Amino acid sequence: MFRKLIIPAFVVILIAQSSNADKIRMTNGSRLIGELIRIEANKVTFPTPFAGTLTISQ
């Protein structure tokens, strides 16, 4: 009974967390998921855990 409840609850939590994130799709098809910290006329600033803060031209 417990296992029947925990798996759907875990899936709902994962879906809810991913819907709050900002997503950037690059021209090569890769995606960055996280939180945009700045959007300017021709640049976006996006922190990543693996490469630090990235500034990307639009």
The first five atom37 places (N, CA, C, CB, O) and aatype in JSON, in Angstrom:
{
  "aatype": [12, 13, 1, 11, 10, 9, 9, 14, 0, 13, 19, 19, 9, 10, 9, 0, 5, 15, 15, 2, 0, 3, 11, 9, 1, 12, 16, 2, 7, 15, 1, 10, 9, 7, 6, 10, 9, 1, 9, 6, 0, 2, 11, 19, 16, 13, 14, 16, 14, 13, 0, 7, 16, 10, 16, 9, 15, 5],
  "atom_mask": [
    [1, 1, 1, 1, 1],
    [1, 1, 1, 1, 1],
    [1, 1, 1, 1, 1],
    [1, 1, 1, 1, 1],
    [1, 1, 1, 1, 1],
    [1, 1, 1, 1, 1],
    [1, 1, 1, 1, 1],
    [1, 1, 1, 1, 1],
    [1, 1, 1, 1, 1],
    [1, 1, 1, 1, 1],
    [1, 1, 1, 1, 1],
    [1, 1, 1, 1, 1],
    [1, 1, 1, 1, 1],
    [1, 1, 1, 1, 1],
    [1, 1, 1, 1, 1],
    [1, 1, 1, 1, 1],
    [1, 1, 1, 1, 1],
    [1, 1, 1, 1, 1],
    [1, 1, 1, 1, 1],
    [1, 1, 1, 1, 1],
    [1, 1, 1, 1, 1],
    [1, 1, 1, 1, 1],
    [1, 1, 1, 1, 1],
    [1, 1, 1, 1, 1],
    [1, 1, 1, 1, 1],
    [1, 1, 1, 1, 1],
    [1, 1, 1, 1, 1],
    [1, 1, 1, 1, 1],
    [1, 1, 1, 0, 1],
    [1, 1, 1, 1, 1],
    [1, 1, 1, 1, 1],
    [1, 1, 1, 1, 1],
    [1, 1, 1, 1, 1],
    [1, 1, 1, 0, 1],
    [1, 1, 1, 1, 1],
    [1, 1, 1, 1, 1],
    [1, 1, 1, 1, 1],
    [1, 1, 1, 1, 1],
    [1, 1, 1, 1, 1],
    [1, 1, 1, 1, 1],
    [1, 1, 1, 1, 1],
    [1, 1, 1, 1, 1],
    [1, 1, 1, 1, 1],
    [1, 1, 1, 1, 1],
    [1, 1, 1, 1, 1],
    [1, 1, 1, 1, 1],
    [1, 1, 1, 1, 1],
    [1, 1, 1, 1, 1],
    [1, 1, 1, 1, 1],
    [1, 1, 1, 1, 1],
    [1, 1, 1, 1, 1],
    [1, 1, 1, 0, 1],
    [1, 1, 1, 1, 1],
    [1, 1, 1, 1, 1],
    [1, 1, 1, 1, 1],
    [1, 1, 1, 1, 1],
    [1, 1, 1, 1, 1],
    [1, 1, 1, 1, 1]
  ],
  "atom_positions": [
    [[0.82, -1.2, 0.0], [0.0, 0.0, 0.0], [0.87, 1.26, 0.0], [-0.94, 0.0, 1.21], [0.61, 2.2, -0.76]],
    [[1.89, 1.27, 0.86], [2.76, 2.44, 0.94], [3.49, 2.69, -0.37], [3.78, 2.27, 2.07], [3.62, 3.83, -0.8]],
    [[3.95, 1.62, -1.01], [4.67, 1.74, -2.28], [3.76, 2.31, -3.37], [5.23, 0.37, -2.71], [4.22, 3.05, -4.24]],
    [[2.49, 1.97, -3.35], [1.54, 2.48, -4.35], [1.34, 3.99, -4.2], [0.19, 1.77, -4.22], [1.01, 4.66, -5.18]],
    [[1.53, 4.52, -3.03], [1.35, 5.95, -2.79], [2.63, 6.75, -2.98], [0.82, 6.18, -1.4], [2.58, 7.88, -3.45]],
    [[3.76, 6.19, -2.64], [5.02, 6.94, -2.66], [5.5, 7.21, -4.08], [6.08, 6.19, -1.89], [6.04, 8.28, -4.34]],
    [[5.34, 6.27, -4.99], [5.83, 6.47, -6.36], [5.07, 7.59, -7.06], [5.71, 5.17, -7.16], [5.72, 8.48, -7.63]],
    [[3.73, 7.61, -7.06], [3.03, 8.74, -7.69], [3.33, 10.08, -7.02], [1.53, 8.5, -7.68], [3.41, 11.1, -7.7]],
    [[3.5, 10.09, -5.71], [3.83, 11.33, -5.01], [5.2, 11.84, -5.44], [3.79, 11.12, -3.48], [5.38, 13.04, -5.62]],
    [[6.15, 10.96, -5.6], [7.49, 11.34, -6.05], [7.44, 11.92, -7.46], [8.43, 10.13, -6.01], [8.12, 12.91, -7.73]],
    [[6.66, 11.33, -8.34], [6.53, 11.83, -9.71], [5.92, 13.22, -9.72], [5.68, 10.86, -10.56], [6.37, 14.09, -10.46]],
    [[4.91, 13.45, -8.91], [4.27, 14.77, -8.83], [5.26, 15.81, -8.34], [3.04, 14.73, -7.91], [5.28, 16.93, -8.86]],
    [[6.07, 15.49, -7.36], [7.07, 16.42, -6.84], [8.1, 16.77, -7.91], [7.77, 15.83, -5.61], [8.46, 17.93, -8.06]],
    [[8.56, 15.78, -8.66], [9.53, 16.05, -9.72], [8.95, 16.94, -10.81], [10.01, 14.74, -10.34], [9.63, 17.85, -11.29]],
    [[7.72, 16.71, -11.19], [7.08, 17.54, -12.22], [6.9, 18.96, -11.72], [5.72, 16.94, -12.63], [7.14, 19.91, -12.47]],
    [[6.49, 19.13, -10.48], [6.28, 20.46, -9.93], [7.59, 21.25, -9.85], [5.65, 20.36, -8.54], [7.6, 22.45, -10.12]],
    [[8.67, 20.6, -9.48], [9.95, 21.3, -9.37], [10.48, 21.71, -10.74], [10.96, 20.42, -8.66], [11.03, 22.8, -10.87]],
    [[10.33, 20.88, -11.73], [10.87, 21.21, -13.04], [10.05, 22.28, -13.74], [10.92, 19.98, -13.9], [10.58, 22.97, -14.62]],
    [[8.79, 22.45, -13.37], [7.97, 23.47, -14.02], [8.32, 24.88, -13.54], [6.5, 23.2, -13.78], [7.98, 25.85, -14.21]],
    [[8.99, 25.02, -12.4], [9.39, 26.32, -11.89], [10.71, 26.81, -12.47], [9.48, 26.27, -10.39], [11.07, 27.97, -12.28]],
    [[11.42, 25.97, -13.16], [12.74, 26.32, -13.66], [12.63, 27.04, -15.01], [13.61, 25.07, -13.8], [11.71, 26.81, -15.78]],
    [[13.61, 27.92, -15.26], [13.74, 28.55, -16.58], [14.53, 27.6, -17.46], [14.44, 29.95, -16.48], [15.41, 26.87, -16.99]],
    [[14.2, 27.61, -18.75], [14.87, 26.71, -19.68], [15.38, 27.5, -20.87], [13.92, 25.58, -20.15], [14.67, 28.34, -21.43]],
    [[16.61, 27.23, -21.25], [17.21, 27.85, -22.44], [17.55, 26.72, -23.4], [18.48, 28.7, -22.08], [18.26, 25.79, -23.04]],
    [[17.05, 26.81, -24.62], [17.4, 25.83, -25.65], [18.42, 26.46, -26.58], [16.14, 25.36, -26.44], [18.18, 27.51, -27.17]],
    [[19.56, 25.81, -26.69], [20.65, 26.3, -27.53], [20.4, 25.9, -28.99], [22.01, 25.76, -27.03], [19.59, 25.03, -29.27]],
    [[21.11, 26.55, -29.9], [20.93, 26.26, -31.33], [21.36, 24.83, -31.69], [21.7, 27.26, -32.17], [20.9, 24.29, -32.69]],
    [[22.24, 24.23, -30.89], [22.67, 22.86, -31.17], [21.74, 21.82, -30.54], [24.07, 22.65, -30.67], [22.0, 20.62, -30.65]],
    [[20.66, 22.28, -29.89], [19.68, 21.38, -29.3], [19.86, 21.11, -27.82], [0.0, 0.0, 0.0], [18.95, 20.56, -27.19]],
    [[20.99, 21.49, -27.25], [21.18, 21.26, -25.81], [20.33, 22.26, -25.02], [22.68, 21.39, -25.42], [19.95, 23.31, -25.53]],
    [[20.05, 21.9, -23.77], [19.22, 22.75, -22.93], [19.91, 23.04, -21.61], [17.86, 22.1, -22.68], [20.6, 22.19, -21.06]],
    [[19.72, 24.25, -21.11], [20.15, 24.63, -19.77], [18.89, 24.84, -18.95], [21.06, 25.93, -19.79], [17.96, 25.51, -19.39]],
    [[18.85, 24.26, -17.76], [17.69, 24.39, -16.89], [18.16, 24.97, -15.57], [16.97, 23.02, -16.67], [19.12, 24.48, -14.97]],
    [[17.51, 26.02, -15.12], [17.88, 26.68, -13.88], [17.1, 27.96, -13.71], [0.0, 0.0, 0.0], [15.9, 28.0, -13.99]],
    [[17.76, 29.01, -13.26], [17.09, 30.29, -13.02], [17.84, 31.41, -13.73], [17.0, 30.59, -11.49], [19.03, 31.64, -13.48]],
    [[17.15, 32.09, -14.63], [17.74, 33.26, -15.28], [17.9, 34.36, -14.24], [16.86, 33.75, -16.47], [16.99, 34.62, -13.46]],
    [[19.07, 35.01, -14.23], [19.25, 36.09, -13.27], [19.24, 37.45, -13.94], [20.55, 35.89, -12.52], [19.06, 38.47, -13.26]],
    [[19.42, 37.5, -15.26], [19.39, 38.78, -15.96], [19.05, 38.56, -17.43], [20.74, 39.52, -15.82], [19.58, 37.65, -18.08]],
    [[18.17, 39.41, -17.94], [17.85, 39.41, -19.37], [18.05, 40.83, -19.85], [16.39, 38.9, -19.65], [17.41, 41.76, -19.36]],
    [[18.94, 41.01, -20.82], [19.2, 42.31, -21.42], [18.76, 42.28, -22.88], [20.71, 42.7, -21.29], [18.22, 41.27, -23.33]],
    [[18.99, 43.35, -23.62], [18.54, 43.45, -25.01], [19.08, 42.31, -25.87], [18.97, 44.77, -25.6], [18.35, 41.77, -26.7]],
    [[20.34, 41.94, -25.69], [20.91, 40.9, -26.55], [21.65, 39.81, -25.78], [21.85, 41.52, -27.54], [22.37, 39.02, -26.39]],
    [[21.49, 39.75, -24.45], [22.19, 38.76, -23.62], [21.3, 38.26, -22.51], [23.48, 39.36, -23.04], [20.43, 38.97, -22.02]],
    [[21.53, 37.02, -22.11], [20.91, 36.48, -20.89], [22.03, 35.97, -19.99], [19.88, 35.34, -21.23], [23.05, 35.47, -20.48]],
    [[21.85, 36.09, -18.7], [22.82, 35.62, -17.72], [22.17, 34.48, -16.95], [23.3, 36.77, -16.76], [21.06, 34.6, -16.43]],
    [[22.89, 33.36, -16.88], [22.34, 32.12, -16.38], [23.39, 31.4, -15.54], [21.85, 31.22, -17.55], [24.43, 31.02, -16.09]],
    [[23.17, 31.2, -14.24], [24.15, 30.46, -13.43], [24.02, 28.96, -13.64], [23.98, 30.81, -11.94], [22.91, 28.43, -13.75]],
    [[25.15, 28.27, -13.7], [25.16, 26.81, -13.81], [26.07, 26.24, -12.74], [25.63, 26.36, -15.23], [27.06, 26.87, -12.37]],
    [[25.76, 25.06, -12.23], [26.62, 24.45, -11.23], [27.92, 23.91, -11.82], [25.88, 23.34, -10.52], [28.89, 23.73, -11.08]],
    [[27.97, 23.66, -13.11], [29.13, 23.03, -13.72], [30.07, 24.01, -14.41], [28.69, 22.0, -14.69], [31.24, 23.69, -14.62]],
    [[29.58, 25.22, -14.79], [30.44, 26.16, -15.52], [30.38, 27.56, -14.94], [30.04, 26.2, -16.97], [30.87, 28.5, -15.57]],
    [[29.82, 27.73, -13.77], [29.7, 29.06, -13.19], [28.59, 29.86, -13.87], [0.0, 0.0, 0.0], [27.66, 29.28, -14.42]],
    [[28.69, 31.17, -13.84], [27.68, 32.03, -14.45], [28.01, 32.25, -15.91], [27.59, 33.38, -13.7], [29.11, 32.7, -16.26]],
    [[27.05, 31.94, -16.77], [27.22, 32.09, -18.21], [26.45, 33.31, -18.71], [26.75, 30.82, -18.96], [25.32, 33.54, -18.28]],
    [[27.04, 34.08, -19.59], [26.34, 35.15, -20.29], [26.27, 34.73, -21.74], [27.06, 36.55, -20.11], [27.3, 34.52, -22.4]],
    [[25.04, 34.6, -22.25], [24.81, 34.03, -23.57], [24.17, 35.09, -24.46], [23.91, 32.77, -23.49], [23.21, 35.73, -24.06]],
    [[24.7, 35.28, -25.67], [24.1, 36.19, -26.64], [22.85, 35.55, -27.21], [25.11, 36.54, -27.77], [22.82, 34.34, -27.46]],
    [[21.83, 36.37, -27.41], [20.57, 35.86, -27.98], [20.62, 35.83, -29.47], [19.4, 36.69, -27.53], [19.64, 35.43, -30.11]]
  ]
}
